[in-house]
Amino acid sequence: MAKKVLIVYAHESPTSFNAAAKDAAVAVLTAQGCTVEVSDLYAMKFKAAATTEDITGGVKDAENFCYAKEIKLASEEGRLADDIKKEQEKLKEADLVIFQFPMYWSSVPAIMKGWMDRVLGFAYAQEKRYSEGIFKDKKAMLSFTTDCPESVYSDTGINGDINVTLWPLQNGILNYCGFQVFAPQIFWDPAAGSPESRSSMLEGWRTRLQNLCGEAPVYFAPLDYFDKKKGFLKPEVKEKYASRECGLTVGIHMGKPLPANSQTKAGV
């Protein structure tokens, strides 16, 4: 089991289902001997906007300001705003990071996206991404509520396949930084359910947390499958998987049907 856990939490109401899910994780993981820290973003009044204010001592190129470049330089030189430094220290110490939130507009709430934008600026480099990323020895996962039933997020549902929805978050952010990504914990439309169904959801979460770090992560194509200069799949990799019925992943599908449940189940 992970020794240090960081829960990045985004919900304003202490009586929300998200709060209950967060509290359940804290209780179960603490009981297993983990040190659990919670970044309660709304309570912290965490600044979501990524701006020049995040850099102390001025920017290097104000005329052609590029946040990604400036924040990386500031990180290397120790010139980041205090709130970013504090979150980065929590992140560096954590073995497991859980993002707990209500799904907004098919993504995370703005305050959580701001945390990702501002805090993860140091967490990658051109040669250290994806399976070779800086956080390749850390684990992360999304735990979130929806306001629609699971059927609406299917490949025939009006909101579309949840696996496609999750790809930008799980691949474009977590996997990009090197995290081993556990399958998400999805609480389907708890507000529409009965008290008994919500209790059952939370009990299922508690049970999963008991053995969470024994789970296999979600599959992503490793970095060495790609040409380092061009960023394309290597010819030998394309040939190896040419006869496969479905693509490698949601995003790297090679013009084939998407692999079913590849972002919601481990090792698919």
C-alpha positions as YAML, in Angstrom:
chain: A
units: angstrom
residues:
- id: 1
  name: MET
  ca: [0.00, 0.00, 0.00]
- id: 2
  name: ALA
  ca: [1.13, 3.53, -0.74]
- id: 3
  name: LYS
  ca: [2.62, 5.15, 2.34]
- id: 4
  name: LYS
  ca: [1.74, 8.73, 1.45]
- id: 5
  name: VAL
  ca: [-1.47, 9.73, -0.26]
- id: 6
  name: LEU
  ca: [-2.50, 13.13, -1.57]
- id: 7
  name: ILE
  ca: [-6.20, 13.74, -2.24]
- id: 8
  name: VAL
  ca: [-6.84, 16.76, -4.44]
- id: 9
  name: TYR
  ca: [-10.44, 17.60, -3.65]
- id: 10
  name: ALA
  ca: [-12.80, 20.00, -5.42]
- id: 11
  name: HIS
  ca: [-16.28, 20.50, -3.99]
- id: 12
  name: GLU
  ca: [-17.62, 23.39, -1.94]
- id: 13
  name: SER
  ca: [-20.20, 21.52, 0.13]
- id: 14
  name: PRO
  ca: [-19.13, 19.47, 3.16]
- id: 15
  name: THR
  ca: [-22.43, 17.55, 2.89]
- id: 16
  name: SER
  ca: [-21.93, 16.54, -0.75]
- id: 17
  name: PHE
  ca: [-21.46, 12.99, -1.98]
- id: 18
  name: ASN
  ca: [-17.98, 14.02, -3.12]
- id: 19
  name: ALA
  ca: [-17.18, 15.03, 0.45]
- id: 20
  name: ALA
  ca: [-18.41, 11.63, 1.65]
- id: 21
  name: ALA
  ca: [-16.24, 9.86, -0.94]
- id: 22
  name: LYS
  ca: [-13.24, 11.94, 0.10]
- id: 23
  name: ASP
  ca: [-13.86, 11.24, 3.80]
- id: 24
  name: ALA
  ca: [-14.23, 7.51, 3.09]
- id: 25
  name: ALA
  ca: [-10.85, 7.48, 1.35]
- id: 26
  name: VAL
  ca: [-9.19, 9.34, 4.21]
- id: 27
  name: ALA
  ca: [-10.63, 6.94, 6.78]
- id: 28
  name: VAL
  ca: [-9.83, 3.70, 4.95]
- id: 29
  name: LEU
  ca: [-6.32, 4.69, 3.87]
- id: 30
  name: THR
  ca: [-5.43, 6.10, 7.29]
- id: 31
  name: ALA
  ca: [-6.63, 2.87, 8.91]
- id: 32
  name: GLN
  ca: [-4.20, 1.01, 6.65]
- id: 33
  name: GLY
  ca: [-1.30, 3.07, 7.98]
- id: 34
  name: CYS
  ca: [-1.08, 5.61, 5.19]
- id: 35
  name: THR
  ca: [-0.34, 9.28, 5.75]
- id: 36
  name: VAL
  ca: [-3.16, 11.08, 3.95]
- id: 37
  name: GLU
  ca: [-3.12, 14.76, 3.08]
- id: 38
  name: VAL
  ca: [-6.05, 16.59, 1.50]
- id: 39
  name: SER
  ca: [-5.76, 19.67, -0.68]
- id: 40
  name: ASP
  ca: [-9.28, 21.08, -0.32]
- id: 41
  name: LEU
  ca: [-9.10, 23.53, -3.20]
- id: 42
  name: TYR
  ca: [-12.21, 25.57, -2.44]
- id: 43
  name: ALA
  ca: [-11.39, 25.83, 1.27]
- id: 44
  name: MET
  ca: [-7.88, 26.91, 0.30]
- id: 45
  name: LYS
  ca: [-9.31, 29.45, -2.18]
- id: 46
  name: PHE
  ca: [-6.77, 28.06, -4.61]
- id: 47
  name: LYS
  ca: [-6.12, 30.40, -7.53]
- id: 48
  name: ALA
  ca: [-7.16, 28.71, -10.75]
- id: 49
  name: ALA
  ca: [-5.77, 31.16, -13.32]
- id: 50
  name: ALA
  ca: [-2.24, 30.52, -14.57]
- id: 51
  name: THR
  ca: [-0.70, 34.00, -14.80]
- id: 52
  name: THR
  ca: [2.56, 35.92, -14.42]
- id: 53
  name: GLU
  ca: [1.70, 36.26, -10.73]
- id: 54
  name: ASP
  ca: [2.80, 32.64, -10.35]
- id: 55
  name: ILE
  ca: [6.41, 33.69, -10.95]
- id: 56
  name: THR
  ca: [8.39, 35.79, -8.49]
- id: 57
  name: GLY
  ca: [11.13, 38.13, -9.61]
- id: 58
  name: GLY
  ca: [9.62, 38.80, -13.02]
- id: 59
  name: VAL
  ca: [9.41, 36.78, -16.22]
- id: 60
  name: LYS
  ca: [12.28, 36.26, -18.65]
- id: 61
  name: ASP
  ca: [10.42, 37.29, -21.80]
- id: 62
  name: ALA
  ca: [7.46, 39.53, -21.02]
- id: 63
  name: GLU
  ca: [6.94, 40.54, -24.65]
- id: 64
  name: ASN
  ca: [6.53, 36.94, -25.83]
- id: 65
  name: PHE
  ca: [5.17, 35.47, -22.63]
- id: 66
  name: CYS
  ca: [4.79, 31.67, -22.67]
- id: 67
  name: TYR
  ca: [3.47, 30.28, -19.39]
- id: 68
  name: ALA
  ca: [4.81, 26.76, -19.88]
- id: 69
  name: LYS
  ca: [8.36, 27.96, -20.55]
- id: 70
  name: GLU
  ca: [8.38, 30.61, -17.85]
- id: 71
  name: ILE
  ca: [6.93, 28.34, -15.16]
- id: 72
  name: LYS
  ca: [9.49, 25.64, -15.92]
- id: 73
  name: LEU
  ca: [12.34, 28.14, -15.61]
- id: 74
  name: ALA
  ca: [10.88, 29.56, -12.42]
- id: 75
  name: SER
  ca: [10.56, 26.06, -11.00]
- id: 76
  name: GLU
  ca: [14.21, 25.31, -11.75]
- id: 77
  name: GLU
  ca: [15.28, 28.60, -10.19]
- id: 78
  name: GLY
  ca: [13.01, 28.44, -7.14]
- id: 79
  name: ARG
  ca: [10.92, 31.45, -8.17]
- id: 80
  name: LEU
  ca: [7.41, 30.04, -7.92]
- id: 81
  name: ALA
  ca: [4.54, 31.50, -5.92]
- id: 82
  name: ASP
  ca: [4.21, 30.00, -2.44]
- id: 83
  name: ASP
  ca: [0.90, 28.24, -3.09]
- id: 84
  name: ILE
  ca: [2.42, 26.38, -6.03]
- id: 85
  name: LYS
  ca: [5.52, 25.42, -4.05]
- id: 86
  name: LYS
  ca: [3.40, 23.97, -1.25]
- id: 87
  name: GLU
  ca: [1.36, 21.83, -3.62]
- id: 88
  name: GLN
  ca: [4.44, 20.65, -5.48]
- id: 89
  name: GLU
  ca: [6.02, 19.53, -2.21]
- id: 90
  name: LYS
  ca: [2.90, 17.52, -1.38]
- id: 91
  name: LEU
  ca: [3.01, 15.98, -4.84]
- id: 92
  name: LYS
  ca: [6.68, 15.07, -4.62]
- id: 93
  name: GLU
  ca: [6.12, 13.24, -1.33]
- id: 94
  name: ALA
  ca: [3.00, 11.36, -2.42]
- id: 95
  name: ASP
  ca: [3.06, 7.76, -3.61]
- id: 96
  name: LEU
  ca: [-0.59, 7.95, -4.69]
- id: 97
  name: VAL
  ca: [-2.65, 10.93, -5.82]
- id: 98
  name: ILE
  ca: [-6.46, 10.77, -5.89]
- id: 99
  name: PHE
  ca: [-8.43, 13.49, -7.64]
- id: 100
  name: GLN
  ca: [-11.93, 13.71, -6.13]
- id: 101
  name: PHE
  ca: [-14.44, 15.90, -7.97]
- id: 102
  name: PRO
  ca: [-17.83, 16.25, -9.66]
- id: 103
  name: MET
  ca: [-17.54, 16.01, -13.44]
- id: 104
  name: TYR
  ca: [-18.17, 19.44, -14.98]
- id: 105
  name: TRP
  ca: [-18.58, 19.83, -18.74]
- id: 106
  name: SER
  ca: [-17.02, 16.38, -19.30]
- id: 107
  name: SER
  ca: [-13.93, 17.38, -17.35]
- id: 108
  name: VAL
  ca: [-12.72, 18.53, -13.95]
- id: 109
  name: PRO
  ca: [-13.96, 21.73, -12.24]
- id: 110
  name: ALA
  ca: [-12.06, 24.88, -13.21]
- id: 111
  name: ILE
  ca: [-10.37, 25.12, -9.83]
- id: 112
  name: MET
  ca: [-8.94, 21.60, -10.23]
- id: 113
  name: LYS
  ca: [-7.85, 22.27, -13.81]
- id: 114
  name: GLY
  ca: [-6.12, 25.35, -12.45]
- id: 115
  name: TRP
  ca: [-4.31, 23.17, -9.92]
- id: 116
  name: MET
  ca: [-3.12, 20.94, -12.76]
- id: 117
  name: ASP
  ca: [-2.10, 23.89, -14.93]
- id: 118
  name: ARG
  ca: [-0.17, 25.63, -12.17]
- id: 119
  name: VAL
  ca: [1.24, 22.75, -10.10]
- id: 120
  name: LEU
  ca: [2.26, 20.27, -12.80]
- id: 121
  name: GLY
  ca: [4.49, 22.69, -14.71]
- id: 122
  name: PHE
  ca: [7.61, 20.97, -13.39]
- id: 123
  name: ALA
  ca: [6.31, 17.44, -13.92]
- id: 124
  name: TYR
  ca: [7.50, 16.74, -17.45]
- id: 125
  name: ALA
  ca: [10.29, 17.30, -19.94]
- id: 126
  name: GLN
  ca: [10.64, 16.45, -23.61]
- id: 127
  name: GLU
  ca: [12.68, 13.36, -22.77]
- id: 128
  name: LYS
  ca: [10.70, 12.55, -19.63]
- id: 129
  name: ARG
  ca: [7.07, 12.00, -20.60]
- id: 130
  name: TYR
  ca: [4.54, 9.20, -20.66]
- id: 131
  name: SER
  ca: [6.03, 5.85, -19.58]
- id: 132
  name: GLU
  ca: [9.40, 7.55, -18.97]
- id: 133
  name: GLY
  ca: [7.84, 10.47, -17.12]
- id: 134
  name: ILE
  ca: [9.04, 12.11, -13.95]
- id: 135
  name: PHE
  ca: [6.27, 10.46, -11.91]
- id: 136
  name: LYS
  ca: [6.64, 6.96, -13.34]
- id: 137
  name: ASP
  ca: [7.02, 5.53, -9.83]
- id: 138
  name: LYS
  ca: [3.86, 7.23, -8.58]
- id: 139
  name: LYS
  ca: [0.23, 6.24, -8.98]
- id: 140
  name: ALA
  ca: [-2.80, 8.42, -9.63]
- id: 141
  name: MET
  ca: [-6.50, 8.06, -10.24]
- id: 142
  name: LEU
  ca: [-9.69, 10.00, -10.84]
- id: 143
  name: SER
  ca: [-12.66, 9.55, -8.50]
- id: 144
  name: PHE
  ca: [-15.71, 11.50, -9.56]
- id: 145
  name: THR
  ca: [-19.47, 11.84, -9.67]
- id: 146
  name: THR
  ca: [-21.64, 12.35, -12.75]
- id: 147
  name: ASP
  ca: [-25.08, 13.90, -13.12]
- id: 148
  name: CYS
  ca: [-26.24, 11.24, -15.58]
- id: 149
  name: PRO
  ca: [-26.57, 7.45, -15.46]
- id: 150
  name: GLU
  ca: [-23.92, 5.17, -16.92]
- id: 151
  name: SER
  ca: [-26.03, 4.39, -20.01]
- id: 152
  name: VAL
  ca: [-25.81, 8.03, -21.14]
- id: 153
  name: TYR
  ca: [-21.99, 7.72, -21.19]
- id: 154
  name: SER
  ca: [-21.98, 4.61, -23.39]
- id: 155
  name: ASP
  ca: [-21.04, 4.22, -27.04]
- id: 156
  name: THR
  ca: [-24.73, 4.69, -27.89]
- id: 157
  name: GLY
  ca: [-25.49, 7.31, -25.22]
- id: 158
  name: ILE
  ca: [-26.00, 10.98, -25.95]
- id: 159
  name: ASN
  ca: [-22.92, 12.03, -23.94]
- id: 160
  name: GLY
  ca: [-20.74, 9.52, -25.75]
- id: 161
  name: ASP
  ca: [-18.36, 6.82, -24.60]
- id: 162
  name: ILE
  ca: [-16.89, 7.65, -21.17]
- id: 163
  name: ASN
  ca: [-13.61, 6.13, -22.34]
- id: 164
  name: VAL
  ca: [-13.30, 8.86, -24.95]
- id: 165
  name: THR
  ca: [-14.22, 11.52, -22.37]
- id: 166
  name: LEU
  ca: [-11.49, 10.30, -20.01]
- id: 167
  name: TRP
  ca: [-8.68, 10.13, -22.58]
- id: 168
  name: PRO
  ca: [-7.58, 13.81, -22.34]
- id: 169
  name: LEU
  ca: [-7.45, 13.65, -18.54]
- id: 170
  name: GLN
  ca: [-5.92, 10.23, -18.04]
- id: 171
  name: ASN
  ca: [-3.57, 10.23, -21.01]
- id: 172
  name: GLY
  ca: [-3.03, 13.92, -21.72]
- id: 173
  name: ILE
  ca: [-2.34, 14.87, -18.10]
- id: 174
  name: LEU
  ca: [-1.72, 11.92, -15.78]
- id: 175
  name: ASN
  ca: [0.01, 9.51, -18.15]
- id: 176
  name: TYR
  ca: [1.87, 12.42, -19.77]
- id: 177
  name: CYS
  ca: [3.49, 13.15, -16.40]
- id: 178
  name: GLY
  ca: [4.40, 9.48, -16.03]
- id: 179
  name: PHE
  ca: [1.83, 8.43, -13.44]
- id: 180
  name: GLN
  ca: [0.68, 4.83, -13.41]
- id: 181
  name: VAL
  ca: [-3.04, 5.47, -13.73]
- id: 182
  name: PHE
  ca: [-5.56, 3.33, -11.89]
- id: 183
  name: ALA
  ca: [-8.98, 2.81, -13.41]
- id: 184
  name: PRO
  ca: [-11.29, 5.62, -12.32]
- id: 185
  name: GLN
  ca: [-13.81, 5.34, -9.53]
- id: 186
  name: ILE
  ca: [-17.03, 6.56, -11.12]
- id: 187
  name: PHE
  ca: [-20.09, 7.29, -9.02]
- id: 188
  name: TRP
  ca: [-22.92, 7.33, -11.54]
- id: 189
  name: ASP
  ca: [-25.50, 10.01, -10.79]
- id: 190
  name: PRO
  ca: [-25.62, 9.61, -7.01]
- id: 191
  name: ALA
  ca: [-27.97, 12.58, -6.62]
- id: 192
  name: ALA
  ca: [-30.72, 10.66, -8.44]
- id: 193
  name: GLY
  ca: [-30.35, 7.54, -6.31]
- id: 194
  name: SER
  ca: [-31.81, 6.51, -2.99]
- id: 195
  name: PRO
  ca: [-29.93, 6.85, 0.31]
- id: 196
  name: GLU
  ca: [-29.42, 3.10, 0.17]
- id: 197
  name: SER
  ca: [-27.86, 3.25, -3.31]
- id: 198
  name: ARG
  ca: [-25.52, 6.05, -2.24]
- id: 199
  name: SER
  ca: [-24.48, 4.05, 0.81]
- id: 200
  name: SER
  ca: [-23.83, 1.08, -1.44]
- id: 201
  name: MET
  ca: [-21.65, 3.21, -3.72]
- id: 202
  name: LEU
  ca: [-19.57, 4.39, -0.79]
- id: 203
  name: GLU
  ca: [-19.22, 0.86, 0.57]
- id: 204
  name: GLY
  ca: [-17.99, -0.30, -2.82]
- id: 205
  name: TRP
  ca: [-15.40, 2.50, -2.76]
- id: 206
  name: ARG
  ca: [-14.25, 1.53, 0.72]
- id: 207
  name: THR
  ca: [-13.86, -2.08, -0.38]
- id: 208
  name: ARG
  ca: [-11.86, -1.09, -3.42]
- id: 209
  name: LEU
  ca: [-9.58, 1.14, -1.37]
- id: 210
  name: GLN
  ca: [-8.60, -1.84, 0.79]
- id: 211
  name: ASN
  ca: [-6.64, -3.33, -2.13]
- id: 212
  name: LEU
  ca: [-6.24, -0.36, -4.44]
- id: 213
  name: CYS
  ca: [-2.48, -0.46, -4.83]
- id: 214
  name: GLY
  ca: [-2.61, -4.12, -5.75]
- id: 215
  name: GLU
  ca: [-4.52, -3.26, -8.91]
- id: 216
  name: ALA
  ca: [-2.93, -3.16, -12.34]
- id: 217
  name: PRO
  ca: [-2.95, 0.26, -14.00]
- id: 218
  name: VAL
  ca: [-4.82, 1.29, -17.14]
- id: 219
  name: TYR
  ca: [-2.88, 0.45, -20.31]
- id: 220
  name: PHE
  ca: [-1.13, 3.15, -22.34]
- id: 221
  name: ALA
  ca: [1.24, 2.59, -25.23]
- id: 222
  name: PRO
  ca: [4.82, 2.96, -23.90]
- id: 223
  name: LEU
  ca: [7.05, 5.77, -25.08]
- id: 224
  name: ASP
  ca: [9.44, 3.42, -26.86]
- id: 225
  name: TYR
  ca: [6.66, 2.50, -29.31]
- id: 226
  name: PHE
  ca: [7.18, 5.90, -30.92]
- id: 227
  name: ASP
  ca: [9.88, 7.50, -33.01]
- id: 228
  name: LYS
  ca: [11.51, 10.01, -30.65]
- id: 229
  name: LYS
  ca: [12.00, 12.68, -33.30]
- id: 230
  name: LYS
  ca: [8.73, 12.39, -35.23]
- id: 231
  name: GLY
  ca: [6.41, 11.20, -32.49]
- id: 232
  name: PHE
  ca: [4.81, 8.55, -34.71]
- id: 233
  name: LEU
  ca: [4.42, 4.84, -34.03]
- id: 234
  name: LYS
  ca: [7.49, 2.99, -35.19]
- id: 235
  name: PRO
  ca: [6.98, 0.90, -38.37]
- id: 236
  name: GLU
  ca: [7.75, -2.32, -36.51]
- id: 237
  name: VAL
  ca: [5.11, -1.53, -33.90]
- id: 238
  name: LYS
  ca: [2.50, -0.81, -36.56]
- id: 239
  name: GLU
  ca: [3.39, -4.09, -38.25]
- id: 240
  name: LYS
  ca: [3.21, -5.99, -34.96]
- id: 241
  name: TYR
  ca: [-0.34, -4.80, -34.29]
- id: 242
  name: ALA
  ca: [-1.56, -4.70, -37.88]
- id: 243
  name: SER
  ca: [-3.71, -7.80, -37.46]
- id: 244
  name: ARG
  ca: [-5.23, -6.65, -34.18]
- id: 245
  name: GLU
  ca: [-8.97, -6.06, -34.45]
- id: 246
  name: CYS
  ca: [-8.98, -2.88, -32.38]
- id: 247
  name: GLY
  ca: [-6.58, -0.01, -31.84]
- id: 248
  name: LEU
  ca: [-3.91, 0.17, -29.16]
- id: 249
  name: THR
  ca: [-5.73, 2.77, -27.10]
- id: 250
  name: VAL
  ca: [-8.55, 5.30, -27.39]
- id: 251
  name: GLY
  ca: [-6.29, 7.93, -28.92]
- id: 252
  name: ILE
  ca: [-3.86, 5.67, -30.75]
- id: 253
  name: HIS
  ca: [-6.42, 3.56, -32.54]
- id: 254
  name: MET
  ca: [-4.63, 3.19, -35.90]
- id: 255
  name: GLY
  ca: [-7.92, 3.74, -37.72]
- id: 256
  name: LYS
  ca: [-9.48, 0.70, -36.05]
- id: 257
  name: PRO
  ca: [-12.37, 0.28, -33.59]
- id: 258
  name: LEU
  ca: [-11.56, 1.57, -30.13]
- id: 259
  name: PRO
  ca: [-10.56, -1.01, -27.52]
- id: 260
  name: ALA
  ca: [-13.58, -1.44, -25.24]
- id: 261
  name: ASN
  ca: [-13.35, -0.04, -21.70]
- id: 262
  name: SER
  ca: [-9.66, 0.75, -22.09]
- id: 263
  name: GLN
  ca: [-9.88, 3.86, -19.89]
- id: 264
  name: THR
  ca: [-12.22, 2.41, -17.28]
- id: 265
  name: LYS
  ca: [-10.68, -1.02, -16.65]
- id: 266
  name: ALA
  ca: [-7.15, -2.06, -15.82]
- id: 267
  name: GLY
  ca: [-4.85, -3.54, -18.41]
- id: 268
  name: VAL
  ca: [-7.31, -3.50, -21.34]
...
